[in-house]
Amino acid sequence: MRPRILRLGVVRVSGRSMTPTLRDGDLLLIAYAARPRLGSLVLARLPPQPDGTPRPVAVKRLTGRDPADPARWWLERDNPREGVDSWLVGSVGADAVLGRVVTRIWPRPGRPRTALPR
């Protein structure tokens, strides 16, 4: 079996859909092609808007498999008042999950919470 090669990248958070975990302007280190983990933050491509306009790539929380189709992932936002997630657009295919958030690198370095408090 060949080892999996991860590419790293940096993305800037735009918007408030992941507050309080992430804030607008945070810089995140992303591991592209990393295996998804339940509860982790991921970089994902959401389905296009109803008129066909593509949505920007987004950071969302990966909360599980779609019960109706286990090959697909369910993504959620941490702020229920802002943004778009699977509750609005449905689950996404595995190819839409581009990478996993490794850590926040600016302005408050450290790992964002991996699960919401219950």
Biopython code that builds the backbone (N, CA, C, O; Angstrom):
import numpy as np
from Bio.PDB.StructureBuilder import StructureBuilder

atoms = [
    (1, "MET", "N", (0.839, -1.173, 0.000)),
    (1, "MET", "CA", (0.000, 0.000, 0.000)),
    (1, "MET", "C", (0.889, 1.243, 0.000)),
    (1, "MET", "O", (1.829, 1.342, 0.788)),
    (2, "ARG", "N", (0.585, 2.188, -0.889)),
    (2, "ARG", "CA", (1.367, 3.420, -0.963)),
    (2, "ARG", "C", (0.943, 4.379, 0.140)),
    (2, "ARG", "O", (-0.242, 4.475, 0.460)),
    (3, "PRO", "N", (1.921, 5.100, 0.733)),
    (3, "PRO", "CA", (1.544, 6.073, 1.762)),
    (3, "PRO", "C", (0.758, 7.225, 1.146)),
    (3, "PRO", "O", (0.986, 7.601, -0.003)),
    (4, "ARG", "N", (-0.146, 7.765, 1.904)),
    (4, "ARG", "CA", (-0.947, 8.903, 1.461)),
    (4, "ARG", "C", (-0.106, 10.168, 1.628)),
    (4, "ARG", "O", (0.442, 10.417, 2.702)),
    (5, "ILE", "N", (-0.008, 10.959, 0.571)),
    (5, "ILE", "CA", (0.757, 12.202, 0.621)),
    (5, "ILE", "C", (-0.223, 13.350, 0.831)),
    (5, "ILE", "O", (-1.150, 13.544, 0.044)),
    (6, "LEU", "N", (-0.008, 14.104, 1.898)),
    (6, "LEU", "CA", (-0.882, 15.229, 2.200)),
    (6, "LEU", "C", (-0.243, 16.524, 1.713)),
    (6, "LEU", "O", (0.954, 16.751, 1.893)),
    (7, "ARG", "N", (-1.051, 17.353, 1.103)),
    (7, "ARG", "CA", (-0.620, 18.700, 0.763)),
    (7, "ARG", "C", (-1.192, 19.630, 1.814)),
    (7, "ARG", "O", (-2.332, 19.468, 2.250)),
    (8, "LEU", "N", (-0.394, 20.604, 2.217)),
    (8, "LEU", "CA", (-0.849, 21.581, 3.193)),
    (8, "LEU", "C", (-1.123, 22.903, 2.498)),
    (8, "LEU", "O", (-0.486, 23.236, 1.499)),
    (9, "GLY", "N", (-2.069, 23.645, 3.032)),
    (9, "GLY", "CA", (-2.397, 24.960, 2.498)),
    (9, "GLY", "C", (-2.957, 25.839, 3.590)),
    (9, "GLY", "O", (-3.254, 25.371, 4.690)),
    (10, "VAL", "N", (-3.097, 27.106, 3.286)),
    (10, "VAL", "CA", (-3.640, 28.070, 4.238)),
    (10, "VAL", "C", (-4.884, 28.698, 3.622)),
    (10, "VAL", "O", (-4.881, 29.073, 2.450)),
    (11, "VAL", "N", (-5.942, 28.811, 4.410)),
    (11, "VAL", "CA", (-7.165, 29.492, 3.978)),
    (11, "VAL", "C", (-7.559, 30.526, 5.021)),
    (11, "VAL", "O", (-7.252, 30.384, 6.204)),
    (12, "ARG", "N", (-8.241, 31.565, 4.564)),
    (12, "ARG", "CA", (-8.751, 32.613, 5.454)),
    (12, "ARG", "C", (-10.262, 32.450, 5.575)),
    (12, "ARG", "O", (-10.962, 32.321, 4.571)),
    (13, "VAL", "N", (-10.755, 32.457, 6.799)),
    (13, "VAL", "CA", (-12.191, 32.354, 7.060)),
    (13, "VAL", "C", (-12.855, 33.657, 6.635)),
    (13, "VAL", "O", (-12.380, 34.746, 6.956)),
    (14, "SER", "N", (-13.957, 33.527, 5.910)),
    (14, "SER", "CA", (-14.732, 34.682, 5.492)),
    (14, "SER", "C", (-16.180, 34.433, 5.901)),
    (14, "SER", "O", (-16.816, 33.496, 5.418)),
    (15, "GLY", "N", (-16.687, 35.260, 6.777)),
    (15, "GLY", "CA", (-18.067, 35.097, 7.226)),
    (15, "GLY", "C", (-18.151, 34.627, 8.668)),
    (15, "GLY", "O", (-17.141, 34.429, 9.345)),
    (16, "ARG", "N", (-19.406, 34.452, 9.121)),
    (16, "ARG", "CA", (-19.646, 34.144, 10.534)),
    (16, "ARG", "C", (-20.355, 32.815, 10.758)),
    (16, "ARG", "O", (-20.876, 32.578, 11.848)),
    (17, "SER", "N", (-20.389, 31.944, 9.756)),
    (17, "SER", "CA", (-21.144, 30.696, 9.921)),
    (17, "SER", "C", (-20.505, 29.736, 10.911)),
    (17, "SER", "O", (-21.178, 28.820, 11.384)),
    (18, "MET", "N", (-19.227, 29.913, 11.240)),
    (18, "MET", "CA", (-18.565, 28.992, 12.164)),
    (18, "MET", "C", (-18.253, 29.625, 13.518)),
    (18, "MET", "O", (-17.512, 29.041, 14.309)),
    (19, "THR", "N", (-18.812, 30.832, 13.807)),
    (19, "THR", "CA", (-18.626, 31.396, 15.141)),
    (19, "THR", "C", (-19.470, 30.587, 16.118)),
    (19, "THR", "O", (-20.556, 30.142, 15.747)),
    (20, "PRO", "N", (-19.027, 30.384, 17.319)),
    (20, "PRO", "CA", (-17.882, 31.004, 17.986)),
    (20, "PRO", "C", (-16.553, 30.281, 17.770)),
    (20, "PRO", "O", (-15.517, 30.775, 18.216)),
    (21, "THR", "N", (-16.552, 29.130, 17.100)),
    (21, "THR", "CA", (-15.324, 28.356, 16.934)),
    (21, "THR", "C", (-14.294, 29.117, 16.111)),
    (21, "THR", "O", (-13.124, 29.196, 16.485)),
    (22, "LEU", "N", (-14.731, 29.674, 14.994)),
    (22, "LEU", "CA", (-13.847, 30.436, 14.114)),
    (22, "LEU", "C", (-14.441, 31.820, 13.909)),
    (22, "LEU", "O", (-15.653, 32.016, 14.008)),
    (23, "ARG", "N", (-13.568, 32.769, 13.624)),
    (23, "ARG", "CA", (-14.015, 34.141, 13.376)),
    (23, "ARG", "C", (-13.603, 34.580, 11.983)),
    (23, "ARG", "O", (-12.636, 34.074, 11.412)),
    (24, "ASP", "N", (-14.355, 35.531, 11.448)),
    (24, "ASP", "CA", (-14.027, 36.118, 10.164)),
    (24, "ASP", "C", (-12.577, 36.613, 10.205)),
    (24, "ASP", "O", (-12.204, 37.368, 11.103)),
    (25, "GLY", "N", (-11.769, 36.193, 9.243)),
    (25, "GLY", "CA", (-10.367, 36.614, 9.181)),
    (25, "GLY", "C", (-9.375, 35.612, 9.734)),
    (25, "GLY", "O", (-8.178, 35.751, 9.484)),
    (26, "ASP", "N", (-9.824, 34.602, 10.479)),
    (26, "ASP", "CA", (-8.896, 33.588, 10.991)),
    (26, "ASP", "C", (-8.165, 32.919, 9.831)),
    (26, "ASP", "O", (-8.748, 32.695, 8.770)),
    (27, "LEU", "N", (-6.893, 32.604, 10.035)),
    (27, "LEU", "CA", (-6.117, 31.832, 9.060)),
    (27, "LEU", "C", (-6.004, 30.405, 9.567)),
    (27, "LEU", "O", (-5.661, 30.175, 10.726)),
    (28, "LEU", "N", (-6.296, 29.437, 8.687)),
    (28, "LEU", "CA", (-6.307, 28.028, 9.056)),
    (28, "LEU", "C", (-5.309, 27.247, 8.210)),
    (28, "LEU", "O", (-5.148, 27.513, 7.019)),
    (29, "LEU", "N", (-4.642, 26.281, 8.836)),
    (29, "LEU", "CA", (-3.796, 25.348, 8.112)),
    (29, "LEU", "C", (-4.666, 24.161, 7.729)),
    (29, "LEU", "O", (-5.306, 23.552, 8.586)),
    (30, "ILE", "N", (-4.688, 23.827, 6.427)),
    (30, "ILE", "CA", (-5.525, 22.762, 5.892)),
    (30, "ILE", "C", (-4.651, 21.613, 5.406)),
    (30, "ILE", "O", (-3.641, 21.839, 4.740)),
    (31, "ALA", "N", (-5.031, 20.390, 5.732)),
    (31, "ALA", "CA", (-4.391, 19.193, 5.169)),
    (31, "ALA", "C", (-5.322, 18.686, 4.072)),
    (31, "ALA", "O", (-6.349, 18.066, 4.350)),
    (32, "TYR", "N", (-4.947, 18.959, 2.818)),
    (32, "TYR", "CA", (-5.766, 18.513, 1.685)),
    (32, "TYR", "C", (-5.691, 17.001, 1.557)),
    (32, "TYR", "O", (-4.641, 16.404, 1.797)),
    (33, "ALA", "N", (-6.790, 16.387, 1.182)),
    (33, "ALA", "CA", (-6.912, 14.945, 0.989)),
    (33, "ALA", "C", (-6.747, 14.150, 2.285)),
    (33, "ALA", "O", (-6.565, 12.934, 2.232)),
    (34, "ALA", "N", (-6.806, 14.804, 3.444)),
    (34, "ALA", "CA", (-6.745, 14.095, 4.731)),
    (34, "ALA", "C", (-8.055, 13.347, 4.941)),
    (34, "ALA", "O", (-9.111, 13.792, 4.491)),
    (35, "ARG", "N", (-7.984, 12.225, 5.617)),
    (35, "ARG", "CA", (-9.204, 11.457, 5.901)),
    (35, "ARG", "C", (-10.125, 12.262, 6.818)),
    (35, "ARG", "O", (-9.676, 12.797, 7.831)),
    (36, "PRO", "N", (-11.395, 12.348, 6.472)),
    (36, "PRO", "CA", (-12.344, 13.064, 7.331)),
    (36, "PRO", "C", (-12.488, 12.370, 8.682)),
    (36, "PRO", "O", (-12.413, 11.144, 8.771)),
    (37, "ARG", "N", (-12.692, 13.152, 9.715)),
    (37, "ARG", "CA", (-12.952, 12.639, 11.063)),
    (37, "ARG", "C", (-14.246, 13.260, 11.563)),
    (37, "ARG", "O", (-14.463, 14.461, 11.407)),
    (38, "LEU", "N", (-15.093, 12.458, 12.155)),
    (38, "LEU", "CA", (-16.351, 12.985, 12.689)),
    (38, "LEU", "C", (-16.061, 14.083, 13.705)),
    (38, "LEU", "O", (-15.195, 13.933, 14.567)),
    (39, "GLY", "N", (-16.782, 15.169, 13.596)),
    (39, "GLY", "CA", (-16.619, 16.296, 14.500)),
    (39, "GLY", "C", (-15.542, 17.271, 14.083)),
    (39, "GLY", "O", (-15.439, 18.356, 14.655)),
    (40, "SER", "N", (-14.731, 16.909, 13.093)),
    (40, "SER", "CA", (-13.643, 17.802, 12.683)),
    (40, "SER", "C", (-14.163, 18.892, 11.754)),
    (40, "SER", "O", (-15.249, 18.783, 11.185)),
    (41, "LEU", "N", (-13.368, 19.936, 11.618)),
    (41, "LEU", "CA", (-13.665, 20.997, 10.669)),
    (41, "LEU", "C", (-13.020, 20.631, 9.341)),
    (41, "LEU", "O", (-11.878, 20.175, 9.296)),
    (42, "VAL", "N", (-13.760, 20.834, 8.269)),
    (42, "VAL", "CA", (-13.261, 20.484, 6.941)),
    (42, "VAL", "C", (-13.464, 21.645, 5.978)),
    (42, "VAL", "O", (-14.315, 22.511, 6.181)),
    (43, "LEU", "N", (-12.662, 21.632, 4.933)),
    (43, "LEU", "CA", (-12.837, 22.549, 3.812)),
    (43, "LEU", "C", (-13.653, 21.792, 2.780)),
    (43, "LEU", "O", (-13.273, 20.697, 2.366)),
    (44, "ALA", "N", (-14.779, 22.372, 2.362)),
    (44, "ALA", "CA", (-15.694, 21.634, 1.488)),
    (44, "ALA", "C", (-16.285, 22.525, 0.406)),
    (44, "ALA", "O", (-16.378, 23.745, 0.545)),
    (45, "ARG", "N", (-16.675, 21.873, -0.660)),
    (45, "ARG", "CA", (-17.371, 22.534, -1.761)),
    (45, "ARG", "C", (-18.852, 22.206, -1.597)),
    (45, "ARG", "O", (-19.245, 21.044, -1.706)),
    (46, "LEU", "N", (-19.672, 23.216, -1.338)),
    (46, "LEU", "CA", (-21.113, 23.020, -1.183)),
    (46, "LEU", "C", (-21.787, 23.033, -2.556)),
    (46, "LEU", "O", (-21.237, 23.584, -3.510)),
    (47, "PRO", "N", (-22.968, 22.432, -2.662)),
    (47, "PRO", "CA", (-23.689, 22.441, -3.944)),
    (47, "PRO", "C", (-23.969, 23.871, -4.405)),
    (47, "PRO", "O", (-24.040, 24.784, -3.582)),
    (48, "PRO", "N", (-24.129, 24.070, -5.716)),
    (48, "PRO", "CA", (-24.406, 25.418, -6.229)),
    (48, "PRO", "C", (-25.750, 25.950, -5.740)),
    (48, "PRO", "O", (-26.614, 25.203, -5.281)),
    (49, "GLN", "N", (-25.892, 27.259, -5.855)),
    (49, "GLN", "CA", (-27.153, 27.911, -5.507)),
    (49, "GLN", "C", (-28.239, 27.464, -6.489)),
    (49, "GLN", "O", (-27.920, 26.932, -7.552)),
    (50, "PRO", "N", (-29.512, 27.671, -6.154)),
    (50, "PRO", "CA", (-30.598, 27.219, -7.032)),
    (50, "PRO", "C", (-30.482, 27.714, -8.479)),
    (50, "PRO", "O", (-30.926, 27.030, -9.402)),
    (51, "ASP", "N", (-29.889, 28.895, -8.682)),
    (51, "ASP", "CA", (-29.753, 29.418, -10.045)),
    (51, "ASP", "C", (-28.507, 28.881, -10.758)),
    (51, "ASP", "O", (-28.211, 29.276, -11.886)),
    (52, "GLY", "N", (-27.773, 27.967, -10.084)),
    (52, "GLY", "CA", (-26.585, 27.370, -10.682)),
    (52, "GLY", "C", (-25.281, 28.074, -10.343)),
    (52, "GLY", "O", (-24.207, 27.574, -10.678)),
    (53, "THR", "N", (-25.355, 29.222, -9.689)),
    (53, "THR", "CA", (-24.152, 29.948, -9.305)),
    (53, "THR", "C", (-23.376, 29.149, -8.271)),
    (53, "THR", "O", (-23.953, 28.723, -7.271)),
    (54, "PRO", "N", (-22.071, 28.932, -8.489)),
    (54, "PRO", "CA", (-21.298, 28.171, -7.495)),
    (54, "PRO", "C", (-21.177, 28.925, -6.175)),
    (54, "PRO", "O", (-21.115, 30.154, -6.146)),
    (55, "ARG", "N", (-21.147, 28.174, -5.100)),
    (55, "ARG", "CA", (-20.907, 28.762, -3.776)),
    (55, "ARG", "C", (-19.405, 28.757, -3.528)),
    (55, "ARG", "O", (-18.689, 27.923, -4.084)),
    (56, "PRO", "N", (-18.915, 29.691, -2.689)),
    (56, "PRO", "CA", (-17.490, 29.647, -2.349)),
    (56, "PRO", "C", (-17.157, 28.392, -1.552)),
    (56, "PRO", "O", (-18.024, 27.832, -0.881)),
    (57, "VAL", "N", (-15.920, 27.953, -1.624)),
    (57, "VAL", "CA", (-15.463, 26.845, -0.793)),
    (57, "VAL", "C", (-15.629, 27.290, 0.662)),
    (57, "VAL", "O", (-15.377, 28.452, 0.984)),
    (58, "ALA", "N", (-16.048, 26.381, 1.539)),
    (58, "ALA", "CA", (-16.411, 26.758, 2.904)),
    (58, "ALA", "C", (-15.781, 25.836, 3.935)),
    (58, "ALA", "O", (-15.450, 24.687, 3.642)),
    (59, "VAL", "N", (-15.620, 26.358, 5.145)),
    (59, "VAL", "CA", (-15.211, 25.543, 6.289)),
    (59, "VAL", "C", (-16.480, 25.178, 7.044)),
    (59, "VAL", "O", (-17.268, 26.050, 7.411)),
    (60, "LYS", "N", (-16.672, 23.883, 7.272)),
    (60, "LYS", "CA", (-17.852, 23.378, 7.976)),
    (60, "LYS", "C", (-17.435, 22.245, 8.900)),
    (60, "LYS", "O", (-16.330, 21.714, 8.790)),
    (61, "ARG", "N", (-18.333, 21.880, 9.815)),
    (61, "ARG", "CA", (-18.090, 20.766, 10.728)),
    (61, "ARG", "C", (-18.665, 19.495, 10.102)),
    (61, "ARG", "O", (-19.825, 19.473, 9.691)),
    (62, "LEU", "N", (-17.862, 18.452, 10.032)),
    (62, "LEU", "CA", (-18.303, 17.171, 9.481)),
    (62, "LEU", "C", (-18.962, 16.392, 10.623)),
    (62, "LEU", "O", (-18.290, 15.980, 11.569)),
    (63, "THR", "N", (-20.270, 16.194, 10.528)),
    (63, "THR", "CA", (-20.995, 15.597, 11.650)),
    (63, "THR", "C", (-21.390, 14.144, 11.438)),
    (63, "THR", "O", (-21.848, 13.491, 12.375)),
    (64, "GLY", "N", (-21.225, 13.625, 10.229)),
    (64, "GLY", "CA", (-21.530, 12.212, 10.025)),
    (64, "GLY", "C", (-21.873, 11.894, 8.592)),
    (64, "GLY", "O", (-21.825, 12.749, 7.708)),
    (65, "ARG", "N", (-22.219, 10.642, 8.387)),
    (65, "ARG", "CA", (-22.664, 10.168, 7.079)),
    (65, "ARG", "C", (-24.146, 10.487, 6.916)),
    (65, "ARG", "O", (-24.885, 10.569, 7.897)),
    (66, "ASP", "N", (-24.564, 10.660, 5.695)),
    (66, "ASP", "CA", (-25.968, 10.866, 5.396)),
    (66, "ASP", "C", (-26.679, 9.526, 5.610)),
    (66, "ASP", "O", (-26.319, 8.545, 4.959)),
    (67, "PRO", "N", (-27.672, 9.452, 6.497)),
    (67, "PRO", "CA", (-28.357, 8.174, 6.747)),
    (67, "PRO", "C", (-29.022, 7.598, 5.492)),
    (67, "PRO", "O", (-29.143, 6.380, 5.364)),
    (68, "ALA", "N", (-29.449, 8.457, 4.574)),
    (68, "ALA", "CA", (-30.095, 7.985, 3.346)),
    (68, "ALA", "C", (-29.079, 7.506, 2.309)),
    (68, "ALA", "O", (-29.422, 6.733, 1.415)),
    (69, "ASP", "N", (-27.834, 7.962, 2.426)),
    (69, "ASP", "CA", (-26.780, 7.571, 1.477)),
    (69, "ASP", "C", (-25.435, 7.619, 2.198)),
    (69, "ASP", "O", (-24.802, 8.675, 2.230)),
    (70, "PRO", "N", (-24.982, 6.508, 2.777)),
    (70, "PRO", "CA", (-23.751, 6.490, 3.565)),
    (70, "PRO", "C", (-22.482, 6.854, 2.799)),
    (70, "PRO", "O", (-21.426, 7.017, 3.409)),
    (71, "ALA", "N", (-22.562, 6.984, 1.482)),
    (71, "ALA", "CA", (-21.394, 7.415, 0.703)),
    (71, "ALA", "C", (-21.232, 8.935, 0.754)),
    (71, "ALA", "O", (-20.232, 9.471, 0.276)),
    (72, "ARG", "N", (-22.212, 9.627, 1.332)),
    (72, "ARG", "CA", (-22.191, 11.093, 1.376)),
    (72, "ARG", "C", (-22.006, 11.592, 2.806)),
    (72, "ARG", "O", (-22.320, 10.888, 3.766)),
    (73, "TRP", "N", (-21.491, 12.818, 2.937)),
    (73, "TRP", "CA", (-21.207, 13.429, 4.244)),
    (73, "TRP", "C", (-22.217, 14.521, 4.571)),
    (73, "TRP", "O", (-22.729, 15.208, 3.687)),
    (74, "TRP", "N", (-22.491, 14.663, 5.874)),
    (74, "TRP", "CA", (-23.360, 15.721, 6.386)),
    (74, "TRP", "C", (-22.461, 16.786, 7.018)),
    (74, "TRP", "O", (-21.636, 16.474, 7.876)),
    (75, "LEU", "N", (-22.622, 18.041, 6.594)),
    (75, "LEU", "CA", (-21.807, 19.161, 7.072)),
    (75, "LEU", "C", (-22.695, 20.177, 7.764)),
    (75, "LEU", "O", (-23.800, 20.464, 7.304)),
    (76, "GLU", "N", (-22.205, 20.725, 8.882)),
    (76, "GLU", "CA", (-22.991, 21.714, 9.612)),
    (76, "GLU", "C", (-22.164, 22.943, 9.938)),
    (76, "GLU", "O", (-20.936, 22.887, 9.995)),
    (77, "ARG", "N", (-22.847, 24.039, 10.149)),
    (77, "ARG", "CA", (-22.239, 25.285, 10.606)),
    (77, "ARG", "C", (-22.373, 25.339, 12.114)),
    (77, "ARG", "O", (-23.278, 24.722, 12.676)),
    (78, "ASP", "N", (-21.483, 26.070, 12.785)),
    (78, "ASP", "CA", (-21.581, 26.198, 14.239)),
    (78, "ASP", "C", (-22.544, 27.314, 14.644)),
    (78, "ASP", "O", (-23.057, 27.313, 15.763)),
    (79, "ASN", "N", (-22.792, 28.262, 13.745)),
    (79, "ASN", "CA", (-23.688, 29.383, 14.019)),
    (79, "ASN", "C", (-24.990, 29.167, 13.241)),
    (79, "ASN", "O", (-25.014, 29.338, 12.023)),
    (80, "PRO", "N", (-26.066, 28.797, 13.929)),
    (80, "PRO", "CA", (-27.310, 28.489, 13.220)),
    (80, "PRO", "C", (-27.971, 29.688, 12.551)),
    (80, "PRO", "O", (-28.886, 29.512, 11.747)),
    (81, "ARG", "N", (-27.526, 30.908, 12.867)),
    (81, "ARG", "CA", (-28.132, 32.112, 12.288)),
    (81, "ARG", "C", (-27.428, 32.617, 11.033)),
    (81, "ARG", "O", (-27.914, 33.544, 10.385)),
    (82, "GLU", "N", (-26.289, 32.020, 10.682)),
    (82, "GLU", "CA", (-25.490, 32.513, 9.552)),
    (82, "GLU", "C", (-25.073, 31.358, 8.652)),
    (82, "GLU", "O", (-24.820, 30.252, 9.128)),
    (83, "GLY", "N", (-25.003, 31.616, 7.365)),
    (83, "GLY", "CA", (-24.395, 30.676, 6.439)),
    (83, "GLY", "C", (-25.299, 29.561, 5.948)),
    (83, "GLY", "O", (-26.515, 29.566, 6.142)),
    (84, "VAL", "N", (-24.645, 28.601, 5.299)),
    (84, "VAL", "CA", (-25.321, 27.488, 4.627)),
    (84, "VAL", "C", (-24.669, 26.190, 5.070)),
    (84, "VAL", "O", (-23.452, 26.135, 5.252)),
    (85, "ASP", "N", (-25.468, 25.146, 5.246)),
    (85, "ASP", "CA", (-24.928, 23.828, 5.580)),
    (85, "ASP", "C", (-25.855, 22.751, 5.015)),
    (85, "ASP", "O", (-26.763, 23.052, 4.239)),
    (86, "SER", "N", (-25.625, 21.512, 5.401)),
    (86, "SER", "CA", (-26.411, 20.402, 4.857)),
    (86, "SER", "C", (-27.893, 20.481, 5.217)),
    (86, "SER", "O", (-28.720, 19.888, 4.523)),
    (87, "TRP", "N", (-28.247, 21.192, 6.275)),
    (87, "TRP", "CA", (-29.664, 21.349, 6.597)),
    (87, "TRP", "C", (-30.381, 22.134, 5.503)),
    (87, "TRP", "O", (-31.590, 21.995, 5.323)),
    (88, "LEU", "N", (-29.632, 22.956, 4.775)),
    (88, "LEU", "CA", (-30.225, 23.767, 3.707)),
    (88, "LEU", "C", (-30.000, 23.190, 2.306)),
    (88, "LEU", "O", (-30.853, 23.346, 1.432)),
    (89, "VAL", "N", (-28.862, 22.527, 2.085)),
    (89, "VAL", "CA", (-28.530, 22.071, 0.726)),
    (89, "VAL", "C", (-28.339, 20.565, 0.610)),
    (89, "VAL", "O", (-28.057, 20.069, -0.481)),
    (90, "GLY", "N", (-28.483, 19.830, 1.697)),
    (90, "GLY", "CA", (-28.314, 18.383, 1.663)),
    (90, "GLY", "C", (-26.870, 17.960, 1.866)),
    (90, "GLY", "O", (-25.980, 18.793, 2.033)),
    (91, "SER", "N", (-26.658, 16.679, 1.849)),
    (91, "SER", "CA", (-25.316, 16.122, 2.067)),
    (91, "SER", "C", (-24.448, 16.339, 0.831)),
    (91, "SER", "O", (-24.938, 16.708, -0.236)),
    (92, "VAL", "N", (-23.140, 16.099, 1.004)),
    (92, "VAL", "CA", (-22.194, 16.272, -0.107)),
    (92, "VAL", "C", (-21.452, 14.962, -0.347)),
    (92, "VAL", "O", (-21.281, 14.153, 0.564)),
    (93, "GLY", "N", (-21.020, 14.772, -1.578)),
    (93, "GLY", "CA", (-20.235, 13.599, -1.922)),
    (93, "GLY", "C", (-18.841, 13.680, -1.314)),
    (93, "GLY", "O", (-18.374, 14.758, -0.947)),
    (94, "ALA", "N", (-18.182, 12.529, -1.214)),
    (94, "ALA", "CA", (-16.838, 12.477, -0.630)),
    (94, "ALA", "C", (-15.869, 13.391, -1.372)),
    (94, "ALA", "O", (-14.958, 13.947, -0.760)),
    (95, "ASP", "N", (-16.051, 13.553, -2.675)),
    (95, "ASP", "CA", (-15.154, 14.404, -3.454)),
    (95, "ASP", "C", (-15.319, 15.885, -3.139)),
    (95, "ASP", "O", (-14.454, 16.684, -3.496)),
    (96, "ALA", "N", (-16.416, 16.273, -2.475)),
    (96, "ALA", "CA", (-16.635, 17.671, -2.102)),
    (96, "ALA", "C", (-15.877, 18.051, -0.833)),
    (96, "ALA", "O", (-15.687, 19.236, -0.560)),
    (97, "VAL", "N", (-15.443, 17.058, -0.054)),
    (97, "VAL", "CA", (-14.648, 17.329, 1.151)),
    (97, "VAL", "C", (-13.189, 17.396, 0.700)),
    (97, "VAL", "O", (-12.571, 16.374, 0.400)),
    (98, "LEU", "N", (-12.652, 18.610, 0.658)),
    (98, "LEU", "CA", (-11.334, 18.855, 0.074)),
    (98, "LEU", "C", (-10.187, 18.640, 1.041)),
    (98, "LEU", "O", (-9.093, 18.260, 0.625)),
    (99, "GLY", "N", (-10.416, 18.878, 2.331)),
    (99, "GLY", "CA", (-9.348, 18.729, 3.312)),
    (99, "GLY", "C", (-9.858, 18.957, 4.716)),
    (99, "GLY", "O", (-11.002, 19.358, 4.926)),
    (100, "ARG", "N", (-8.981, 18.692, 5.679)),
    (100, "ARG", "CA", (-9.336, 18.828, 7.093)),
    (100, "ARG", "C", (-8.539, 19.974, 7.702)),
    (100, "ARG", "O", (-7.362, 20.153, 7.389)),
    (101, "VAL", "N", (-9.182, 20.750, 8.574)),
    (101, "VAL", "CA", (-8.495, 21.823, 9.294)),
    (101, "VAL", "C", (-7.561, 21.189, 10.309)),
    (101, "VAL", "O", (-7.984, 20.377, 11.132)),
    (102, "VAL", "N", (-6.279, 21.564, 10.247)),
    (102, "VAL", "CA", (-5.284, 21.055, 11.184)),
    (102, "VAL", "C", (-5.225, 21.959, 12.409)),
    (102, "VAL", "O", (-5.269, 21.481, 13.542)),
    (103, "THR", "N", (-5.124, 23.266, 12.179)),
    (103, "THR", "CA", (-5.021, 24.219, 13.275)),
    (103, "THR", "C", (-5.323, 25.622, 12.784)),
    (103, "THR", "O", (-5.281, 25.902, 11.586)),
    (104, "ARG", "N", (-5.622, 26.485, 13.715)),
    (104, "ARG", "CA", (-5.733, 27.913, 13.409)),
    (104, "ARG", "C", (-4.328, 28.480, 13.597)),
    (104, "ARG", "O", (-3.691, 28.219, 14.618)),
    (105, "ILE", "N", (-3.834, 29.254, 12.622)),
    (105, "ILE", "CA", (-2.478, 29.786, 12.746)),
    (105, "ILE", "C", (-2.445, 31.278, 13.054)),
    (105, "ILE", "O", (-1.405, 31.804, 13.452)),
    (106, "TRP", "N", (-3.581, 31.973, 12.874)),
    (106, "TRP", "CA", (-3.634, 33.400, 13.201)),
    (106, "TRP", "C", (-5.076, 33.817, 13.335)),
    (106, "TRP", "O", (-5.893, 33.291, 12.579)),
    (107, "PRO", "N", (-5.466, 34.693, 14.206)),
    (107, "PRO", "CA", (-4.661, 35.446, 15.167)),
    (107, "PRO", "C", (-4.523, 34.760, 16.516)),
    (107, "PRO", "O", (-3.741, 35.203, 17.357)),
    (108, "ARG", "N", (-5.271, 33.686, 16.734)),
    (108, "ARG", "CA", (-5.209, 32.963, 18.012)),
    (108, "ARG", "C", (-4.761, 31.551, 17.712)),
    (108, "ARG", "O", (-5.602, 30.663, 17.575)),
    (109, "PRO", "N", (-3.449, 31.309, 17.604)),
    (109, "PRO", "CA", (-2.977, 29.976, 17.215)),
    (109, "PRO", "C", (-3.526, 28.884, 18.136)),
    (109, "PRO", "O", (-3.694, 29.086, 19.338)),
    (110, "GLY", "N", (-3.793, 27.751, 17.549)),
    (110, "GLY", "CA", (-4.260, 26.606, 18.324)),
    (110, "GLY", "C", (-5.332, 25.844, 17.585)),
    (110, "GLY", "O", (-5.893, 26.320, 16.598)),
    (111, "ARG", "N", (-5.605, 24.664, 18.076)),
    (111, "ARG", "CA", (-6.607, 23.813, 17.442)),
    (111, "ARG", "C", (-8.004, 24.277, 17.815)),
    (111, "ARG", "O", (-8.318, 24.420, 18.996)),
    (112, "PRO", "N", (-8.842, 24.512, 16.819)),
    (112, "PRO", "CA", (-10.241, 24.821, 17.131)),
    (112, "PRO", "C", (-10.902, 23.611, 17.776)),
    (112, "PRO", "O", (-10.467, 22.478, 17.566)),
    (113, "ARG", "N", (-11.932, 23.840, 18.546)),
    (113, "ARG", "CA", (-12.661, 22.727, 19.169)),
    (113, "ARG", "C", (-13.104, 21.747, 18.088)),
    (113, "ARG", "O", (-13.519, 22.150, 17.001)),
    (114, "THR", "N", (-13.013, 20.468, 18.396)),
    (114, "THR", "CA", (-13.418, 19.477, 17.401)),
    (114, "THR", "C", (-14.867, 19.063, 17.546)),
    (114, "THR", "O", (-15.397, 18.372, 16.676)),
    (115, "ALA", "N", (-15.511, 19.460, 18.605)),
    (115, "ALA", "CA", (-16.925, 19.131, 18.757)),
    (115, "ALA", "C", (-17.620, 20.256, 19.496)),
    (115, "ALA", "O", (-17.020, 20.940, 20.325)),
    (116, "LEU", "N", (-18.872, 20.435, 19.191)),
    (116, "LEU", "CA", (-19.652, 21.464, 19.881)),
    (116, "LEU", "C", (-20.002, 21.009, 21.285)),
    (116, "LEU", "O", (-20.254, 19.826, 21.509)),
    (117, "PRO", "N", (-20.020, 21.943, 22.240)),
    (117, "PRO", "CA", (-20.458, 21.559, 23.575)),
    (117, "PRO", "C", (-21.930, 21.186, 23.558)),
    (117, "PRO", "O", (-22.711, 21.815, 22.844)),
    (118, "ARG", "N", (-22.314, 20.218, 24.297)),
    (118, "ARG", "CA", (-23.714, 19.751, 24.333)),
    (118, "ARG", "C", (-24.390, 20.211, 25.595)),
    (118, "ARG", "O", (-25.566, 19.918, 25.807)),
]
sb = StructureBuilder()
sb.init_structure("model")
sb.init_model(0)
sb.init_chain("A")
sb.init_seg("    ")
for serial, (resi, resn, name, xyz) in enumerate(atoms, 1):
    if name == "N":
        sb.init_residue(resn, " ", resi, " ")
    sb.init_atom(name, np.array(xyz, "f"), 0.0, 1.0, " ", f" {name:<3s}", serial, name[0])
structure = sb.get_structure()
